[in-house]
Amino acid sequence: MKHPDFDVVVVGGGHAGCEAAHAAARMGAKVALVTLRKSDPGVMSCNPAIGGLGKGHLVREIDALDGIMGRCGDAAGIQFRLLNRRKGPAVQGPRVQADRAAYRSAVSAEMAKMSALTIIEGHVTDLLVSHGSVSGIILEDGAAVAGTSVILTTGTFLGGTIHIGDQSYPGGRLGSDGSIALAERLRGMDLRIGRLKTGTPPRLSAKSIDWAGLDAQPGDTDPVMLSFASKSPVLRQVDCAITHTNSETHDVIRANLDRSAMYGGHIDGVGPRYCPSIEDKVTRFAEKDSHQIFLEPEGLNTDWIYPNGISTSLPEDVQLRYVRSIRGLEAAEILQPGYAIEYDFIDPRCLSADLSLPDLPGLFLAGQINGTTGYEEAAAQGLVAGLNAARRCVDGDPVHFSRMTSYIGVMIDDLTTRGVTEPYRMFTSRAEYRLSLRADNADARLTSWGYEVGCVGEERAEQYQRKAEAVEGCTSAMKTVDVLPSDLAMHGVKVSETAKRRSLFDVLSSGQVDVDTAAALSPQVAEWPEEIQRQVHRNALYHTYEERQARDAMALERDEKVAIPSDLSFDGVSGLSTEVKDKLRLVKPQSVGQARRMEGMTPAALLTVLSEVRRHGRRKA
């Protein structure tokens, strides 16, 4: 069978593949999404949750560019929480607990809306290469699917091996075959390929859990949506619950470490440091006598519970023993064992900033194949690859995301310049300009730009324009309202005797009053919708910082070329972690720019390095 030709062929129906295919179709490309089963798009292989700290920022940026993850997450949300609510908006991250089946249905519905998108069921075994460029893929049955651009989003399927204790077998996730032939094909190319691993906990039966003795974890009473287009939850909301491991749990695990796939020597791949297995937790944090576990329902119409915090590669009998040592889980039934999965990834330093492989034109990579972990990181890469693959088909210039304007840009720059030594996860601390890269202003940063690029539709662009005009109007109103010290005193705000008349916007930026007080001070402001007032408040709070950060960004660009003297030692420098000092000693960067691209170098650490270089210069002078 010969499939029709396509502009863009996407391999893999996970989160990266779905965003890639949808983005390319929005750009006007004729797209084929090739996946093992037509029902695969929207499957949540691990935790049934989306968003969080750093990750929620990525979801908002995907949404601002008309991507589907945020909308689908809201449609399937059964619990909404804004993490870091007590901290400033810059580090707050929206998170949703999703109904697996509802999320899958929502993704399928979004894909079905795209008339230019065709889903092909098949197992990809090879790439079509013509005159040094990739021109399509070959399926297991020998059929060829031709395309101008090809995007590989293979997730954990590329050379995937599942490990449970001393048992190992090929697979991309439990119950699904791995992509072995394609992995062998890529290994035969001149690419730097490594192995990484991730893991998942055993799934438990809700009916077998003693919920009465556990701490309930409800969602927020005023839910914050993932998508700017969503107004409120659609599905019934539920509580999660919290329990903890204990000394007995740890004893069971320690006594059986030799039976763990990881500690028994069956796995070579490196796992995610910030999402360790329970074996890692017990071993690396031996001083702790308990670890928190979140019991998360996988949906409204299922008995399955996801125990977040106890991923494992121990044998099934040991899993049952340690699970039943935990409060509330004494009679727990395991519906599916936890397991580790090891898979191939390609060193992302092989990629250009548009996620293409320069040495093999026409081929783009997105998701875990680039060394990342998590739905959100994968989806964001899928969007980048999808819109660039589509632009290539019409000879358009590549679209590059900047660190200064998006977390997507931070991630792509980190991957392509620093590479990875473990699965990459997004954190707000990775962004130098995080005060301006907030989740709440992702649409202000990206939607108009996305419309110009071609990946944001008319309806979404008009929706944002109406909001932008309202924010501008409310801001103007606040700037024209003068507030006297006596006005503030009447509302319980302490002001100095020498305080002067200021605009309401300036008062907001000082943090002295909240939105409700601002509305009370000005009927003109109170007429605007509450969410518009709150957005202006957030903008005001960060107004001064954003201006300062813009100046810092320009200075940092200049400082990148500053040389680091060969005789400068960072061993005694306070403010640098031992890890960063070790890497500085190993890499010996010759410039601040090279230091910036080192794995593990945070923005704060980079500023410390720059300060020390300047002090060293003054000492030498």
N, C-alpha and C positions, 0 to 999 in steps of 0.2 A: 504493500500500500504506500502511495506517495502523498504526503501531506502537502497542502498548498504552501507557497512561500510566505514568509512573514518579515516584517521589519525587525522585530525584536523577539528573540526566543529566550524565555526564562526557564531555567531548570531548577525545580524545587518549589513546593507549594507552602512553605512555612511563612513566617512573618516577613522575612526579607523578600521572598519570592512574590508574595501577594502585593506588598507595597511597590516592588519593582514593576510588576506587570501592570498594576493600576496606574502608576505614575507614567509609564510609557504610553499607555492607552490615552490618558488625559492629554498627553503631548501630541496626540494625533497619530501615533504609530499603530500599525497592525501587529498585534501581539499574540504569541502562543505561550501559554503557561503549561509546561510539561511536568507532571507529577505522577507518583506511583498509583494513586487513586484519586478520582475526581472529587471524592469527599474529603480529601486531605486539607485543602485550604481552610485556615482558621483553627486547625488543631493546636491546642495548647499542650505541648509535650511534657512540660514540667509544672511549675506552680500556676494555678489558675488565677493569676493576678497580673495587673499591668500598672506601671508607673512607680512612684516612690521618689526618693531623693536622687537628683541627677537624672534618673530614668524618666520621671514625670516631666522634666524639662524637655527631653527628647520627644516625648509623645506630643506635647504642646506644639513643638516646632513642626513635627510631621503633620499635625492637624492644621497649623497655620498655612501649610503648603498644600492643603486639600487632600492629605492622605487619609487613610481609613481607620487606623488603629484607635484613635481617640473616639470616633463616632461609634465604632463597634464595641469598644470597651464600655462606653456609657449605656449602649443598648442592652448589654449583658450584665451590667453592674448589680451586684446584690449587697455590696457594702462599699461606701465611699469614705475615704479618710484623707485629710490634708496633713501630711507629715511635717513636723517642725512648725506646727501652727503657732507656737508661742514665740518663735523666732521671727526674724524679718522676712518679708516676701521673697527676697533673693534666694533664700535657701529652703523655701517651702516647696514640697513636691506633692502633687495630687496622685493618689493611688486608688485603684478600684479592685475589689475582689469580684471576679467574674464567674458567671455560670458558664461552664465549658460548652455545653450544647448550644446555649443562646449565642455565645460569641462566634461559634462556628457558623451558625445560621446567619448571623449578621454579616460576617465576612462573605459568605456565599451570595447573599443578597446584593452586597456592594459590587462584587465581581460580575454578577449577572446584569447589572445596569450598563456595563461597558460593552457596547455592540462590537467594538474592534478587538475584543479579547476572547480568545478561544482556549479552552482548557483541553489538553490532550493527555490521555492516560497512557503512561508508558515508563519504561525503565531505560534511562540514558546510559549508554555504554561507551560512547566515543564522541569526539568532536570532528566536524567536517572542517578541514583546513585547505584553503585554496590560495596559491601564490603567496604564502606566508601569513595569510589572514584567516581568522576563524569565520566560517560561512554557514554554520548550522551545527546540528547534532545528529547522532545516529542512535536509534532505539534498539533494544534487545532483539526485536524481531527483524532487524535489518532495515527498517523504514528510515528515511532521512527527512529531517525537518530543516529546511533551509531558512536562513535569516541573515540579515545584514549585520546585526549585533547579537551576541549571546551573553547572557548573564547567568553565572553559576551561583546558586544559593543553596548549597547542599547541606547546610546545618551540620548535625552530628552524623549524617549518613555517609560522608566521604570516608571510606575505609573504616567505618564504624565497627567497634567490637564492644559487646555488652559483657560486663563482669558481675557475677554474683558469687562471692566466695571464691572457690577454686574452679568454678565453671565459667567458661568463656565461649562466646559464639558470635558470628557476624550479625550486625543489626544496627539500624539507625535509631530506633527506639524499641522498647519491648513490643513484640508483635509485628515489627516491620523489618524487611530486609535492608541491609546496608548497600551502599553504592561501591562495590568492590572493583568492577571493571573500569569505571571512570577514574577511580583512585589510581589504579595501575597505569592508566593512560597518562595522567598528570605527572605521576612519578617518573615517567619516561621522558618528560620534557625537562628543559633546563630551568627548573624552578627550585627555590629553597622551601622544602616541605618539612614540617615537624608534626609532633603529636601533642594533643592536649586532651584533657579529660573533664567531665562534669559528672554530676550524680543527682540522684533523686531519692526521696524517702519512700518507705513502704506506705501504701494507701490503706486506710483503716475504715472499718464499718462504723457508721455513726450510731447504729443501734447497739453496738457493743461497748460504747463509751459511757462512763458514769459522769454525765455533765454537771450533776448537782454540786459536786465538790470542786469544780473548777472556776477560775475567774473569767467572767464574761468580758468580751471585748466588743462593745457596740461600735457602729459606725458613727460618723458625725451627724448631728441633728440638722446642720445646715450644709448639706453635701456640696462639694466643689467638683464640677464635672471635668473630665479629661478634655473634651472638645469645646471650643468656643461656641460651636453651633448648638450645643445641648443646653437645655434649661433645667431639667430635673430628672431623677431616676425613673426608669420605666418599670422595672421589676420590683417585686417585694423585697424588702431589705432584711438582712439576717445578722445575727451576732456571730463572731468567732469566739474562741476561748483560748485561755493561756494555761499551760502547765509547765513543769520543769523536770529535767533529769535529776538524778540524785546519786549518792555514793554507791548504791547497789547497781544502778544503771552503768556507772563508770567501771565498777568491778567486773561486770559481765563483759563489757567491751574490751577492757585491758586483758582479760584472761583469754580472749579469742582474737587478738590482733593478728596472730600468725595465720588466721583463717580469712582475714580480710584480703580482698583482691589487691588493694593498694599496699598494705603493709606486708602481704605475703609475697610480694615481688612479681605480681602478674601484670602490673600496669607501669608503663614507662612515661606516659603523658603527664604533664603538669596540670594540677587542678586550680580552680579559682581561689585565691587567698582570702577573698572577702565573703565567700560562701562555702566554708569548709565542711567536709563530712563530719559526722559525729565522732568517727575515729580520730580525725585531725584535732577536733576540739578537745577531746579527752587527753590526747597526747601533748599537744602544743600548749594547752592551758591547764596543766596538771594541778595548778594551785586552786582552780575553781571547783567548787563542790556541786555546782548545778549549772545547767544551761537552759535558757528559755525555749519553749516550743509553742508555736501558734497553731491551733487546730482550726483549719480553714475549710468550710464546706465547698465542694466542687460544683454545686448547683442546687437549684430548688427541688429538682425531681430525681435526685440520686442519693444513694446511701454513702457515697464515697467522701472521705475526709482526707485532706492533705495536711500531714503534720510537719509544718515548716520548721526546720531546724535540726532534723535528724536524718539527713541523707546519708546513705551508707552503701558499702559493697561487701558487707558481711554476709555469711550464709543465711538462708531463710530461718533455720532453727534458732540461730543466735539473734536475729532480728526480732523474732517473737519473744524471746526471753528478755531482751532489754526493753522492748516496748511495754511488756506487762509489768515491768518494775517501776513504771512511771505512774504518778498519781492520776487517777481517773481512767487509766488504760489497763487496769489489772485484768480485765476480761476481754481486752481488745482483740478483734479478729482482723487479720491482715488479708485484704482483698487482692493486693498485688505487691510483691516484694520490692524493696528498694534495690537500686543497682547503680553501678558506675558505667559510664560509656566513654570509650577512648576513640578519637577520630583524628583524621588528617587536617592540617591547616596549612595555608601558604603564607610565608612571611609577607606581611602587608607592605614592607619596604620595597617590594617588587612593583607596587602599584603607583600609578599617578594619582593626583588629587581628585580625579573624576572616577576613581576606582576601576580604571582600565589597566590592562597589562601592556605596557609600551612594546614589549618584545613579541607580543602576539596580538596585533591589531584586531579589533572586533570582539575581544573577550573582556568581560567585566566580572568582578567578584564582589559578593556582598554577604554579610552575616558571619556566621561562625567559621566559615572557610578563611576569613581574614583574621582569626584569632580573638574574636570577641565572645562575650557571653551575654545572654539575656535577650528577651523578645524585643525590647525597645531599641537596643543598639543595632540589632539585626534589621529591624524595620526601617530605621533611619538610613542605614547603608543601602537598603533596597531602594529607597526613594532616590538617593543620589545616583545609584547605578542606573535606575530606570529612566530618569530624565536625561542622563547623559547618553545612554545607549540610544534613546530616541533621537536626540539631537545629532548624533553621529550619522543617522540614516538620512538626514537632510543636509549634511555637511555643515552643521552648526558648530560654533565654538563650544568647547567644554564649559560646564557650569561649575565653578569652584565656590565652596563655602568657606567663609573667613572665621578665624578664631574670635575676631572682634565682634561679630554679629550673630553667632549661633553656637550652641553646644554641638550641633552636627559638625561644624567647622573645627571645633576643638578635637572631637573624636577622630575625624579624618586626618587631621594634621598629626595627632599623636600616633596613629597607626602607621602612616606612611613615612614619618620621619624617625620615630623612635622604635617601631616594631613592638613586639610583645615577648615576654618571657613567661607569661601566664595569661589565662583568659582575661581580656580587657573588659572592665566594667566602668560605666560612667559615674563620676562623682562631681559634685559642685566644686570641690577643691581643685579639680583639674583646670578650671577656667580662670584665667587671669582677670577677666572682665565680668565676673559673675554678678556684680551689683547691677549691671545693665542687661545681663542675659537672664532675666527672670522668666519664670513660667507664665506670669500674668501678662507680659508684654510680647510674647512670641509672635502674635499676629501683627503688632506694630512693627516688629523688626523684619518680618519675612513675607507677609501676605501680598503686599503691593509688588515687592520684588518677584515673588513667585508668579504673579499674574503677568508681569513683563516677560518672564522666562517662558511661560506657557503652560505651567502645571497647575495653576489655580483657575477654576472655572468662573464664568461670569456671575453666577448666583453667589458664590462664596466671596468674590471680590466686592460685589455690591453690598453684601452683608457687612463686610469689614469696613467699607467706606462709610456706611451709615454710622457705625460705632465710632470711627475715627473723627467724623464731623461732630458727633455728640461730645466726645472727649475734649476736642478743641474748643467747643462752645462752652462747656462747663469750666474748663481751665481759664478761658478768657473772663468768664463771669467771676471766678475766684480772684483773678488778678485785678479786677476793677473794684472789688469790694474792700474798702478800708476798714480796718479793725483797730479800735482804740484799746489801750490797756484796761480801761474801765469796762469795756465790753467783755473782755476775757475774764476779768475779776467777777463779773456777774454770773459767769458760768463755772466758777470754782477754779479757774486757772490762775496759778500764782505768777505774778509778773513783778519785775523790779520797779521801783519808783521812777527810775530814769527811762523806762521803756517808752518807745515811740510808736506812732501810728504805723501799721504795716498792712500789706495786702493779705487777704485771707489765704492766698496761695503760699505766701511766705510763712504765715503762721502754721499752716499745715506742714510745710517742709521742715519746720523746726521740731515737729513731733509733739508740740504742746497740746494739740487738740485732736480729737478723732472726727470721723465723718459726721456722726450725729450732732456733735457740737458745732461743726462747720455749717451744717444745714440750719441749725437753730440760730446761728449768727447772721444768716442771710436767706431770706425767703426766695430770692432769685436763684440761689444755688439749690435750695430744697426742691425746686421744680424739676430738676434733672432726675432720671432714674437712679435708684440707689447704686446699682452696679457701676454706672458711669461715674458717680461721685467717688466710689471706692477706688476706681481705676485712677482717677485724678489724684486721689490721696496717695496711692502707691507711687505714682509718678513724682509727686511733690517730695515725698520722703527721700527719694534717691536722686533728685534733680542735681544737687550740689556734687554728690559723689560721682554721678555719671560724667559731669563736666571734668572733674579731677581725673577720673579714670581714662577719659579720652586723651587728656594730656599725658598721662602715664603711658598709654599705648604708643603714642608718638615717640616718647622718650625711649621706650623699650626697643622700638624698631631701630633707633639710632644706636642704642647700647649693644645690640646683637653683635656688632662688629668689634666690640671692645676685646682686646687680646687679654688672655689670662697668662700672667708670667709663669714660666716653667719652674721657678723657684718658690712659688707660692704654695704653702701647705694649708689645708683647711681642717687639719686635725683638731686644733684648739678653738675652732670657731663655734661659738654658741649659736643656737637657732637652726643648726643643721642636724638632722637625724643621723644616727650611726650608719643607716643604710645609704643615705646620700653621700656621706663622707667616704664610705667604702667604694662607691661607684665613681666618685671623683678621683680617688686614688688609682682605680683600675683604668678608667677611660682616658684620664689626663686630657680633658678638653682644652683646645688652644684658644677658644673664644667663648664669649658669653652665649653666642648663638648655638655653638656645639653643646655647651652645658645645658642649655634649654631643652634640647632634643633628647637628652639622656632619659632612659627609662627610670621612672620614680622621681624625677625632678619636678617638684611642685612650684607654682608661681611664687609662693612665699620664700621657698628655699633659693630660687633663682635671684630674687631681690637681695637675699643675704649674701650670695656669691658676688653679685655686682658691687655691693657695699664693701665687701672685703677686698675686692680688686682695687677699688678706689682708695681704701685706707692703705693698702700695700704701696700704691703709687705715691701717696703722700709721705709715707715713711721713707721711701727711696729718694724722694726729692731733697 
